[in-house]
Structure formats: structure tokens, C-alpha cells
Amino acid sequence: MGGICSCTPHSRTEGPFSGSILGASHNIGHLVKEGRIPTATRERKVPVVIVGGGISGLSAGWKLDKAGFGEFEILELEAEIGGNSRFGENQVSSYPWGAHYVPIPTKESRAVRELLQELGVIQGYTSSGQPVFEEKYLCFSPQERLYIHGRWQEGLIPSVGVTQRDLDQYERFKDLVAHYKGHKGRDGRKAFSIPMELSSLDKDLLALDQLSFRDFLHNNGFDSVPFHWFMNYACRDDYGCTSADVSAWAGIHYFASRDGGTGELEDSTVLTWPEGNGWIVKQLRRKLQSHVTTEALVFRIDCQSEKVTVDFYHPKENVSARIVAQDVIFACPKHLVKYIITATRSPSTQYLNEFQYAPWLVANLTLKSFPVERTGTPIAWDNVIYDSESLGYVVATHQSLRTHLSQTVFTYYYPLTGASPAQGRNRLLETSWKTWADFILKDLSKPHPPRHGSAASRICLGGSPPQSSRES
């Protein structure tokens, strides 16, 4: 998972509500590419350095700390740790700035289950080995709804205005997913697993990576329009890319890897909190705070025979320092490798130039009151608009245990698909807060026509790459 990329922070007040654009320190990060960083003038020794304070880096620190090894340091560019799982909070609620849930961990996700048990999310296991979850962390009902043909329906698979032929294709795809869920390769591994590194390496399965998910579906006779809408939504939701840009392997993995082994719980059940996966960040921060150095831009890692030197820059002090380490854990976006690790600046590693990541916009809207629901299913945790460029919104207060809520926060997700990743990032950087706010309010006015006194009191915007297979 990558870090957050977004627009230059600034604030605006427009009409009845205010807001701001928040995001990562991309201007500081670009100093690495431009070579405008002072040489390190200070040096110290730390046995293990973890570069990156997102979930990956924090998880590495947690594992070292749990093993009794405390001589490590986590270096993070931003003032706050968390990466894709950063969060915010105001007087109404906490809310996510990126990853907002964790799928029920599979049997293969041993480390995730271990962490969740330590944090009290998993309370134990049944005699058959199924995890028992703290109920307040399981997504409350209703979980999902879709706005289609002028009304809200329960669930995200279109059911309003569809034909029997559409329904038949839904069922046939369910059978296909069930086949892949139960299939094991000749190497004894599940065809599709979380973590994906444990998936089967059979050639016939890997061949699915050579064609797009959309082409795979068409080749297998799936041509239903609402069916393809949902498949495209799933790819945009999970990967920030359309079904034409996602491989068939990745598209099937989205569905077939969900197998939490939880008995009565459905595979679609998720774990979530008002601040999304920021809740996990908060728990890890309490454990690892003494090991974290923020506002530290790592700009050079030099791997030598008996040591590794890590050079990093303190922007506020305008000074650089060096850590001499025995080992380094690189927990940053892969596209940064070629700029930072000296051993990768060679012709043999030019494949790194092919790596791309998809840009997202995340907006948090603080509402004075809940929208009036006119038709269909009542408000859910996840609320999606059919045929919208966005992914809709999640309700941050949905998991609240309070009996009465007059205000709320909607977290709106918008993957910038339809153009190249570079064009999408430029759009993020060049579009004003007012333009984004108008765009978002126009999109949300489809299911929620404006009424007096119901406008958002504040809209904050941030950008983020997508969650990878929705893992924490």
C-alpha cells in the first residue's frame, strides 16, 4: 500500500459551508527527485530501521516489539503516522482518510488474526477453530445499499429494473466464484488467497493475469449491463482501476479470496470503526510511539556488505542525518524504490519504471443533519450511486453506540479512473477546493436533493491510492 498523495493544503470558505484540501507533503517528497537535499551532517547507530509509518511499517514494528526486539526506529515523512489508514476527527465523529475496513481475516491471514486478537477484536476461537469477534467491531446492519432508477435498494448488486437474464448471469457468476473458492492448485495452495502471496502458482491460474477482467467476463458469456456495472464498481472500489485495466486474476481474487471461515458470518461481513482502519493505527501508535520519528524524509539507502546507511531529511530544521543500521525494512510505495535505494539505480531494475499506482480523492463531509430518506432502503454504512463516477460514501457514525445522533460525517470516495494515473494525479493537484466541492455536492444531490438547512457545514478533501485487496 502506498502513502497519501494529494493537493497542496489550503483552506477555503464558500457560501454556507467551509472546507480545506488536505494531503501528503508531495512538495517535500519531490525534493528527492530534484536532488535538492543537504548532505547528512549527523550520524547515529540503530540496528533496524523501518522506512515508512503506514500500516506495513507499523505492523513490522509491532512484530519486532512482540518478539522482544526493541532496537528499531520507524521513519515517517508525514507529521502523523498511518499512511493509507490515516484518520481525522471533529466534534461530531472520527472519520477515515483512506482504508475504512478490514475483511474477515482468512485462515491463511495468520498475522492479521494474531494482531486482531491482541487488540481485542478477536475474543477467542470456537472448538472448530473459527474466530469469535467482538460484535461492536463487526459492521452494523444495514451494511450496503445502492441508489438506482430513482430509489434505494438493499445490497450493491443491482436488483431494481433488472431482467431474468441479468439474474441468471448473477447466479452463474456466483457458481464460478464458488468453483474458484473451492479449487486448489497442483501445488496444494488455494487458487486465490489472502494474503495473495499464498495463492496457487499454477500456470493456468497465472495465465489469468494476461487478459483483462472485462475480457475474461465477455469470453465467458457475461454481457449483462448491470452485471458489468457491478464488476466495474468492484474493481474501482478495490484497485482504483476499471475492469478493463484490472487483470482477470485480480478481478477474480476480489471475490474468490473472501473466505473468512467464520461459520454463520457471510464473506461480505467486514470489521470497521468510525475512523476506519485508523482505529488500528491508534492502537499501534500507543504501542510504538517511542520508536517513531515523524517528519523524516528518507532520501537515500545505501546497502553495503556489512551495514546499511539511511540518510533522511528534517524539513523544518533543514538538516539531514544518517543512521547506520544492520537491516532496513522498506515499507513505502514501490515506485519510490528507484529514487531511494542505490542498488536499484541500474539497468537491471528498469522494470520499476513500469510500476504505477492509482490516485483517489477522499472527502469528509460534516452534516448538520441526516438527509431525508424518501424512497427505499434506509441509510446504510456503505451507500453507492449507480452510474456515478464515485464510489458513494460511508457513514462514519454508523458504528456509533449512541442512541440518538443529529449530526454525522459522510466519507466520500472517488477513484480517478478514465485517464492515466499521471493525468489523475495532475488533476488532483490542479483542481481547486471549490471545484471539487461543487462536483461532490452535485453527485450527492442525485439521491439527496438539496433542502434548506441540510447542507454540509464543512467539506475536507484528501487524496489517497486505493486499498490493496482491502487488507489492513
KEVEXSE-982699 format. One record per residue (C-alpha): residue number from 1; residue in three letters; y, x, z. Coordinates in steps of 0.001 Angstrom, whole numbers, plus 500000, padded with zeros to 6 digits. Layout:
<pts>
PT; NUM; ALA; Y; X; Z
...
</pts>
This chain:
<pts>
PT; 1; MET; 500000; 500000; 500000
PT; 2; GLY; 503433; 501240; 499154
PT; 3; GLY; 506645; 501255; 501094
PT; 4; ILE; 509505; 498844; 500591
PT; 5; CYS; 511820; 499184; 497609
PT; 6; SER; 514890; 497051; 497282
PT; 7; CYS; 518582; 496759; 496695
PT; 8; THR; 521382; 498664; 498383
PT; 9; PRO; 522123; 496940; 501720
PT; 10; HIS; 525304; 494884; 501803
PT; 11; SER; 526449; 491551; 503221
PT; 12; ARG; 527986; 488501; 501596
PT; 13; THR; 529309; 485162; 502712
PT; 14; GLU; 529322; 482380; 500114
PT; 15; GLY; 530313; 478814; 500863
PT; 16; PRO; 528464; 477170; 503754
PT; 17; PHE; 525982; 479987; 504387
PT; 18; SER; 525889; 483755; 504627
PT; 19; GLY; 523352; 486453; 503961
PT; 20; SER; 522663; 490033; 503043
PT; 21; ILE; 520436; 492261; 500941
PT; 22; LEU; 518152; 494498; 502961
PT; 23; GLY; 515781; 497136; 501763
PT; 24; ALA; 514422; 500636; 501844
PT; 25; SER; 516505; 503789; 501687
PT; 26; HIS; 515820; 504310; 497997
PT; 27; ASN; 519019; 506336; 497607
PT; 28; ILE; 517741; 508865; 500153
PT; 29; GLY; 514283; 508892; 498600
PT; 30; HIS; 515789; 509719; 495210
PT; 31; LEU; 517073; 512981; 496673
PT; 32; VAL; 513512; 514298; 496323
PT; 33; LYS; 513534; 513722; 492563
PT; 34; GLU; 517017; 515177; 492232
PT; 35; GLY; 516311; 518284; 494326
PT; 36; ARG; 519441; 517820; 496473
PT; 37; ILE; 517951; 518571; 499892
PT; 38; PRO; 518857; 521577; 502075
PT; 39; THR; 516221; 524202; 502855
PT; 40; ALA; 514407; 523863; 506184
PT; 41; THR; 516081; 525842; 508963
PT; 42; ARG; 513882; 524850; 511911
PT; 43; GLU; 510132; 525210; 512393
PT; 44; ARG; 507538; 523947; 514856
PT; 45; LYS; 503767; 523510; 515003
PT; 46; VAL; 501848; 520220; 515135
PT; 47; PRO; 498074; 520186; 514461
PT; 48; VAL; 498065; 516952; 512425
PT; 49; VAL; 500945; 515323; 510545
PT; 50; ILE; 500761; 511763; 509199
PT; 51; VAL; 503254; 511176; 506394
PT; 52; GLY; 504243; 507507; 506324
PT; 53; GLY; 504606; 504950; 509103
PT; 54; GLY; 503255; 501885; 507336
PT; 55; ILE; 500008; 500182; 508285
PT; 56; SER; 497958; 503010; 506750
PT; 57; GLY; 499754; 505736; 508694
PT; 58; LEU; 499795; 503730; 511914
PT; 59; SER; 496082; 502971; 511555
PT; 60; ALA; 495351; 506673; 511122
PT; 61; GLY; 497343; 507420; 514263
PT; 62; TRP; 495557; 504660; 516166
PT; 63; LYS; 492176; 506063; 515171
PT; 64; LEU; 493130; 509610; 516222
PT; 65; ASP; 494557; 508396; 519509
PT; 66; LYS; 491481; 506288; 520239
PT; 67; ALA; 489278; 509327; 519601
PT; 68; GLY; 491198; 511201; 522292
PT; 69; PHE; 493167; 513405; 519902
PT; 70; GLY; 496858; 513197; 520723
PT; 71; GLU; 498321; 516189; 518917
PT; 72; PHE; 499695; 514410; 515882
PT; 73; GLU; 503058; 513210; 514613
PT; 74; ILE; 503925; 510335; 512268
PT; 75; LEU; 506917; 510943; 509963
PT; 76; GLU; 508622; 507827; 508577
PT; 77; LEU; 511599; 507678; 506205
PT; 78; GLU; 512982; 504374; 507496
PT; 79; ALA; 514591; 503637; 510843
PT; 80; GLU; 511733; 501205; 511536
PT; 81; ILE; 508021; 501685; 511012
PT; 82; GLY; 505836; 499100; 509305
PT; 83; GLY; 506216; 499648; 505555
PT; 84; ASN; 504904; 496566; 503720
PT; 85; SER; 504379; 494884; 507077
PT; 86; ARG; 507884; 495212; 508449
PT; 87; PHE; 509369; 492117; 510048
PT; 88; GLY; 512635; 490657; 511260
PT; 89; GLU; 513667; 488164; 513904
PT; 90; ASN; 516601; 485979; 514858
PT; 91; GLN; 517365; 483251; 517362
PT; 92; VAL; 515053; 480835; 515538
PT; 93; SER; 511915; 482903; 514890
PT; 94; SER; 510335; 486165; 513933
PT; 95; TYR; 509509; 486393; 510227
PT; 96; PRO; 507749; 488759; 507794
PT; 97; TRP; 509385; 491051; 505239
PT; 98; GLY; 506150; 491564; 503345
PT; 99; ALA; 502463; 491143; 504155
PT; 100; HIS; 502123; 487918; 506091
PT; 101; TYR; 498423; 487527; 506892
PT; 102; VAL; 495021; 489182; 507172
PT; 103; PRO; 491928; 487626; 505582
PT; 104; ILE; 488988; 487107; 507902
PT; 105; PRO; 487519; 490640; 508020
PT; 106; THR; 484162; 491049; 506359
PT; 107; LYS; 481137; 492711; 507927
PT; 108; GLU; 481986; 495830; 505926
PT; 109; SER; 485533; 495936; 507349
PT; 110; ARG; 484350; 497657; 510499
PT; 111; ALA; 487601; 499442; 511325
PT; 112; VAL; 489631; 496244; 510870
PT; 113; ARG; 487289; 494352; 513183
PT; 114; GLU; 487470; 497215; 515684
PT; 115; LEU; 491278; 497117; 515695
PT; 116; LEU; 491446; 493315; 515919
PT; 117; GLN; 489038; 493338; 518854
PT; 118; GLU; 491149; 495928; 520646
PT; 119; LEU; 494255; 493783; 520063
PT; 120; GLY; 492549; 490651; 521416
PT; 121; VAL; 492387; 488834; 518078
PT; 122; ILE; 488586; 489047; 518100
PT; 123; GLN; 487338; 487998; 521541
PT; 124; GLY; 483712; 488882; 521011
PT; 125; TYR; 480712; 488164; 518822
PT; 126; THR; 478055; 485473; 518761
PT; 127; SER; 474365; 486246; 519129
PT; 128; SER; 474144; 486266; 515310
PT; 129; GLY; 476930; 488846; 515034
PT; 130; GLN; 479745; 486535; 513933
PT; 131; PRO; 483220; 487293; 515339
PT; 132; VAL; 484862; 484828; 517708
PT; 133; PHE; 488618; 484657; 517102
PT; 134; GLU; 491464; 483772; 519432
PT; 135; GLU; 492357; 480379; 517976
PT; 136; LYS; 496145; 480813; 518166
PT; 137; TYR; 495897; 483607; 515574
PT; 138; LEU; 493961; 481509; 513038
PT; 139; CYS; 496248; 479721; 510587
PT; 140; PHE; 497007; 476231; 511885
PT; 141; SER; 496430; 473175; 509695
PT; 142; PRO; 497677; 472156; 507229
PT; 143; GLN; 497279; 475558; 505626
PT; 144; GLU; 498288; 475095; 501978
PT; 145; ARG; 499925; 472595; 499662
PT; 146; LEU; 501108; 472523; 496049
PT; 147; TYR; 504126; 470712; 494558
PT; 148; ILE; 503024; 469369; 491179
PT; 149; HIS; 504152; 466449; 488993
PT; 150; GLY; 506789; 465376; 491494
PT; 151; ARG; 504661; 465288; 494644
PT; 152; TRP; 502943; 467500; 497202
PT; 153; GLN; 499154; 467699; 497172
PT; 154; GLU; 496846; 469324; 499716
PT; 155; GLY; 495396; 472685; 498642
PT; 156; LEU; 496552; 475036; 495882
PT; 157; ILE; 494069; 474196; 493119
PT; 158; PRO; 495814; 471525; 491003
PT; 159; SER; 494265; 468100; 491573
PT; 160; VAL; 497141; 465773; 490611
PT; 161; GLY; 497112; 464806; 486921
PT; 162; VAL; 494032; 466840; 486014
PT; 163; THR; 491141; 465687; 483811
PT; 164; GLN; 487416; 465648; 484453
PT; 165; ARG; 487145; 468597; 482074
PT; 166; ASP; 489531; 470565; 484323
PT; 167; LEU; 487467; 469649; 487382
PT; 168; ASP; 484267; 470728; 485637
PT; 169; GLN; 485764; 474151; 484958
PT; 170; TYR; 486798; 474458; 488617
PT; 171; GLU; 483203; 473821; 489640
PT; 172; ARG; 481813; 476226; 487067
PT; 173; PHE; 484120; 478963; 488315
PT; 174; LYS; 483008; 478279; 491899
PT; 175; ASP; 479423; 478805; 490758
PT; 176; LEU; 480448; 482077; 489062
PT; 177; VAL; 482145; 483319; 492235
PT; 178; ALA; 479108; 482321; 494305
PT; 179; HIS; 476940; 484385; 491958
PT; 180; TYR; 479098; 487484; 492413
PT; 181; LYS; 479315; 486941; 496173
PT; 182; GLY; 475556; 486999; 496451
PT; 183; HIS; 474989; 489773; 493927
PT; 184; LYS; 474153; 493335; 494906
PT; 185; GLY; 474149; 496272; 492566
PT; 186; ARG; 471301; 498673; 491944
PT; 187; ASP; 472951; 500964; 494494
PT; 188; GLY; 472377; 498300; 497189
PT; 189; ARG; 476075; 497568; 497626
PT; 190; LYS; 477728; 494165; 497361
PT; 191; ALA; 479219; 493590; 493923
PT; 192; PHE; 482682; 493056; 495433
PT; 193; SER; 483556; 494189; 498922
PT; 194; ILE; 486498; 494642; 501277
PT; 195; PRO; 487301; 497485; 501538
PT; 196; MET; 486917; 497764; 497785
PT; 197; GLU; 485647; 501359; 498036
PT; 198; LEU; 482362; 499914; 499310
PT; 199; SER; 481855; 497761; 496211
PT; 200; SER; 478947; 498480; 493879
PT; 201; LEU; 479423; 501193; 491264
PT; 202; ASP; 477026; 499644; 488757
PT; 203; LYS; 478171; 500246; 485180
PT; 204; ASP; 478060; 496585; 484212
PT; 205; LEU; 480400; 495738; 487068
PT; 206; LEU; 482749; 498656; 486440
PT; 207; ALA; 482914; 497590; 482795
PT; 208; LEU; 484880; 494560; 484009
PT; 209; ASP; 487752; 496963; 484598
PT; 210; GLN; 488081; 497469; 480844
PT; 211; LEU; 489333; 493981; 479972
PT; 212; SER; 491940; 491679; 481452
PT; 213; PHE; 491081; 488847; 483799
PT; 214; ARG; 492644; 486356; 481379
PT; 215; ASP; 490463; 487595; 478516
PT; 216; PHE; 487385; 487513; 480747
PT; 217; LEU; 488052; 483859; 481578
PT; 218; HIS; 488618; 482888; 477948
PT; 219; ASN; 485486; 484780; 476874
PT; 220; ASN; 483520; 482683; 479371
PT; 221; GLY; 484864; 479377; 478117
PT; 222; PHE; 487555; 478735; 480697
PT; 223; ASP; 490528; 477239; 478860
PT; 224; SER; 491847; 474580; 481254
PT; 225; VAL; 495643; 474841; 481612
PT; 226; PRO; 495802; 474000; 485351
PT; 227; PHE; 492816; 476292; 485944
PT; 228; HIS; 494598; 479200; 484241
PT; 229; TRP; 497766; 478421; 486179
PT; 230; PHE; 495839; 478883; 489435
PT; 231; MET; 494139; 482074; 488247
PT; 232; ASN; 497523; 483477; 487226
PT; 233; TYR; 499019; 482427; 490574
PT; 234; ALA; 496199; 484199; 492422
PT; 235; CYS; 496837; 487443; 490523
PT; 236; ARG; 500594; 487282; 491057
PT; 237; ASP; 500027; 486488; 494725
PT; 238; ASP; 497653; 489360; 495353
PT; 239; TYR; 498722; 492032; 492870
PT; 240; GLY; 502218; 491120; 491724
PT; 241; CYS; 500881; 491014; 488135
PT; 242; THR; 499802; 488270; 485752
PT; 243; SER; 496170; 487593; 484880
PT; 244; ALA; 496848; 489326; 481537
PT; 245; ASP; 497812; 492537; 483364
PT; 246; VAL; 495112; 492478; 486056
PT; 247; SER; 491627; 493678; 485154
PT; 248; ALA; 488684; 491294; 485258
PT; 249; TRP; 487196; 493417; 488065
PT; 250; ALA; 490312; 493000; 490204
PT; 251; GLY; 490594; 489301; 489375
PT; 252; ILE; 487017; 488569; 490416
PT; 253; HIS; 487390; 490769; 493500
PT; 254; TYR; 490180; 488470; 494720
PT; 255; PHE; 487694; 485603; 495010
PT; 256; ALA; 484252; 487177; 495433
PT; 257; SER; 485148; 489659; 498192
PT; 258; ARG; 486143; 486925; 500653
PT; 259; ASP; 483070; 486734; 502842
PT; 260; GLY; 484010; 486980; 506492
PT; 261; GLY; 480600; 485975; 507775
PT; 262; THR; 482258; 483586; 510191
PT; 263; GLY; 479889; 480660; 510150
PT; 264; GLU; 481973; 477478; 510390
PT; 265; LEU; 485177; 479130; 509149
PT; 266; GLU; 485882; 478880; 505428
PT; 267; ASP; 486533; 482009; 503386
PT; 268; SER; 490115; 480789; 502845
PT; 269; THR; 490860; 480884; 506578
PT; 270; VAL; 493296; 483645; 507468
PT; 271; LEU; 494827; 485289; 510519
PT; 272; THR; 498600; 485030; 510725
PT; 273; TRP; 501575; 485256; 513046
PT; 274; PRO; 505268; 484191; 512825
PT; 275; GLU; 506207; 487758; 511847
PT; 276; GLY; 503177; 488105; 509569
PT; 277; ASN; 501418; 491457; 509807
PT; 278; GLY; 504484; 492711; 511648
PT; 279; TRP; 502654; 491469; 514735
PT; 280; ILE; 500080; 494210; 514208
PT; 281; VAL; 502893; 496722; 513695
PT; 282; LYS; 504355; 495737; 517072
PT; 283; GLN; 501044; 496279; 518836
PT; 284; LEU; 500524; 499688; 517209
PT; 285; ARG; 504109; 500692; 517906
PT; 286; ARG; 503541; 500184; 521634
PT; 287; LYS; 500540; 502490; 521484
PT; 288; LEU; 502013; 505179; 519228
PT; 289; GLN; 505763; 505234; 519868
PT; 290; SER; 505733; 508734; 521381
PT; 291; HIS; 504099; 510101; 518198
PT; 292; VAL; 506606; 508586; 515726
PT; 293; THR; 509629; 510287; 514184
PT; 294; THR; 511736; 507927; 512080
PT; 295; GLU; 514478; 508664; 509540
PT; 296; ALA; 512481; 511685; 508390
PT; 297; LEU; 512209; 512141; 504631
PT; 298; VAL; 509234; 514345; 503760
PT; 299; PHE; 510127; 516179; 500551
PT; 300; ARG; 507593; 518991; 500306
PT; 301; ILE; 503983; 519503; 501393
PT; 302; ASP; 502546; 522928; 500630
PT; 303; CYS; 498774; 523280; 501070
PT; 304; GLN; 497756; 526864; 501792
PT; 305; SER; 494401; 528416; 502674
PT; 306; GLU; 494697; 528168; 506455
PT; 307; LYS; 497669; 525895; 507025
PT; 308; VAL; 499826; 523146; 505574
PT; 309; THR; 503606; 523220; 505738
PT; 310; VAL; 505512; 519942; 505799
PT; 311; ASP; 509250; 520020; 505081
PT; 312; PHE; 511319; 516960; 505957
PT; 313; TYR; 514973; 515998; 505928
PT; 314; HIS; 517093; 514237; 508580
PT; 315; PRO; 519758; 512354; 506534
PT; 316; LYS; 522078; 511623; 509485
PT; 317; GLU; 522149; 515251; 510591
PT; 318; ASN; 521979; 516597; 507016
PT; 319; VAL; 519438; 519206; 508109
PT; 320; SER; 515844; 519933; 507163
PT; 321; ALA; 512974; 521074; 509357
PT; 322; ARG; 509445; 522362; 508834
PT; 323; ILE; 506194; 521540; 510582
PT; 324; VAL; 503271; 523943; 510300
PT; 325; ALA; 500082; 521870; 510540
PT; 326; GLN; 496345; 522302; 510227
PT; 327; ASP; 495876; 518975; 508451
PT; 328; VAL; 498050; 516312; 506819
PT; 329; ILE; 497257; 512652; 506234
PT; 330; PHE; 499302; 511365; 503284
PT; 331; ALA; 499852; 507639; 503913
PT; 332; CYS; 502590; 506998; 501346
PT; 333; PRO; 502684; 505297; 497942
PT; 334; LYS; 500562; 507189; 495432
PT; 335; HIS; 503396; 507593; 492926
PT; 336; LEU; 505168; 509924; 495399
PT; 337; VAL; 502343; 512477; 495363
PT; 338; LYS; 503597; 514301; 492270
PT; 339; TYR; 507044; 514779; 493810
PT; 340; ILE; 505968; 515978; 497249
PT; 341; ILE; 502599; 517771; 497259
PT; 342; THR; 502992; 521106; 495461
PT; 343; ALA; 499338; 521352; 494399
PT; 344; THR; 499757; 518213; 492267
PT; 345; ARG; 502590; 519608; 490169
PT; 346; SER; 500247; 520829; 487451
PT; 347; PRO; 498990; 519587; 484061
PT; 348; SER; 495595; 518667; 485574
PT; 349; THR; 497205; 515937; 487680
PT; 350; GLN; 499280; 514289; 484971
PT; 351; TYR; 497219; 511120; 485495
PT; 352; LEU; 499529; 510416; 488415
PT; 353; ASN; 502255; 509653; 485884
PT; 354; GLU; 500256; 506597; 484839
PT; 355; PHE; 500372; 505043; 488296
PT; 356; GLN; 502731; 502069; 488623
PT; 357; TYR; 503478; 499565; 491334
PT; 358; ALA; 504834; 496038; 491027
PT; 359; PRO; 508219; 495097; 492550
PT; 360; TRP; 508720; 491998; 494689
PT; 361; LEU; 511623; 490143; 496228
PT; 362; VAL; 511170; 488602; 499667
PT; 363; ALA; 513817; 486228; 501033
PT; 364; ASN; 514048; 484769; 504521
PT; 365; LEU; 515994; 481525; 504752
PT; 366; THR; 517050; 480290; 508174
PT; 367; LEU; 517303; 476476; 508001
PT; 368; LYS; 519397; 474241; 510226
PT; 369; SER; 516692; 471581; 509928
PT; 370; PHE; 513382; 470960; 508199
PT; 371; PRO; 513560; 469407; 504717
PT; 372; VAL; 512905; 465679; 504492
PT; 373; GLU; 509411; 465166; 503079
PT; 374; ARG; 509471; 462368; 500518
PT; 375; THR; 506054; 462390; 498860
PT; 376; GLY; 502508; 463506; 499510
PT; 377; THR; 501095; 466022; 501967
PT; 378; PRO; 503359; 467132; 504875
PT; 379; ILE; 504723; 470649; 505170
PT; 380; ALA; 502086; 473377; 505454
PT; 381; TRP; 502027; 477074; 506294
PT; 382; ASP; 501883; 478077; 502605
PT; 383; ASN; 503903; 475929; 500180
PT; 384; VAL; 503633; 476625; 496437
PT; 385; ILE; 505559; 475176; 493464
PT; 386; TYR; 503585; 474598; 490255
PT; 387; ASP; 505016; 476394; 487211
PT; 388; SER; 507583; 478263; 489318
PT; 389; GLU; 508207; 481983; 488783
PT; 390; SER; 507984; 482339; 492563
PT; 391; LEU; 505002; 482010; 494878
PT; 392; GLY; 506780; 479456; 497029
PT; 393; TYR; 507290; 480014; 500737
PT; 394; VAL; 505506; 480321; 504067
PT; 395; VAL; 506882; 478723; 507213
PT; 396; ALA; 507448; 481330; 509929
PT; 397; THR; 507444; 478717; 512712
PT; 398; HIS; 504141; 477170; 511587
PT; 399; GLN; 502230; 479188; 514197
PT; 400; SER; 504669; 478344; 516994
PT; 401; LEU; 503164; 476766; 520095
PT; 402; ARG; 506409; 474924; 520870
PT; 403; THR; 506063; 471135; 520623
PT; 404; HIS; 509496; 470489; 519079
PT; 405; LEU; 511275; 472602; 516506
PT; 406; SER; 514588; 471574; 514993
PT; 407; GLN; 515155; 474786; 513019
PT; 408; THR; 512874; 477052; 511049
PT; 409; VAL; 512651; 480086; 508761
PT; 410; PHE; 511157; 479957; 505267
PT; 411; THR; 509864; 483253; 503835
PT; 412; TYR; 510124; 483054; 500051
PT; 413; TYR; 508056; 485366; 497822
PT; 414; TYR; 508964; 486285; 494266
PT; 415; PRO; 506958; 488858; 492243
PT; 416; LEU; 508993; 490225; 489348
PT; 417; THR; 506370; 489726; 486648
PT; 418; GLY; 507062; 489234; 482958
PT; 419; ALA; 508613; 492667; 482411
PT; 420; SER; 507630; 496267; 483052
PT; 421; PRO; 507631; 497423; 486702
PT; 422; ALA; 510574; 499727; 485944
PT; 423; GLN; 512572; 496839; 484494
PT; 424; GLY; 511709; 494725; 487526
PT; 425; ARG; 512923; 497394; 489929
PT; 426; ASN; 516157; 497772; 487983
PT; 427; ARG; 516632; 494020; 488192
PT; 428; LEU; 516230; 494215; 491970
PT; 429; LEU; 518790; 496986; 492208
PT; 430; GLU; 521346; 495449; 489864
PT; 431; THR; 521299; 491744; 490833
PT; 432; SER; 523859; 490531; 493365
PT; 433; TRP; 523089; 488644; 496546
PT; 434; LYS; 524850; 485519; 495250
PT; 435; THR; 522823; 485510; 492037
PT; 436; TRP; 519571; 485806; 493958
PT; 437; ALA; 520650; 483143; 496470
PT; 438; ASP; 521530; 480724; 493675
PT; 439; PHE; 518220; 481443; 491944
PT; 440; ILE; 516197; 480807; 495114
PT; 441; LEU; 518035; 477626; 496091
PT; 442; LYS; 517638; 476232; 492570
PT; 443; ASP; 513890; 476916; 492696
PT; 444; LEU; 513504; 475313; 496114
PT; 445; SER; 515570; 472288; 495071
PT; 446; LYS; 512665; 471162; 492854
PT; 447; PRO; 510581; 469936; 495802
PT; 448; HIS; 513525; 469772; 498232
PT; 449; PRO; 516586; 468149; 496605
PT; 450; PRO; 519776; 469111; 498489
PT; 451; ARG; 521057; 466763; 501168
PT; 452; HIS; 524135; 467019; 503351
PT; 453; GLY; 523698; 469357; 506315
PT; 454; SER; 520292; 470706; 505291
PT; 455; ALA; 521364; 473895; 503529
PT; 456; ALA; 520222; 477269; 504680
PT; 457; SER; 522586; 478776; 507228
PT; 458; ARG; 521574; 482316; 506257
PT; 459; ILE; 519621; 483978; 503447
PT; 460; CYS; 518458; 487569; 503802
PT; 461; LEU; 516814; 489330; 500890
PT; 462; GLY; 514466; 492289; 500745
PT; 463; GLY; 512126; 493823; 498208
PT; 464; SER; 508543; 494922; 498506
PT; 465; PRO; 505471; 495858; 496488
PT; 466; PRO; 502549; 493439; 496799
PT; 467; GLN; 499754; 493458; 499339
PT; 468; SER; 496678; 495174; 498079
PT; 469; SER; 493753; 492786; 498352
PT; 470; ARG; 495584; 491247; 501286
PT; 471; GLU; 494269; 493846; 503669
PT; 472; SER; 496259; 494756; 506739
</pts>
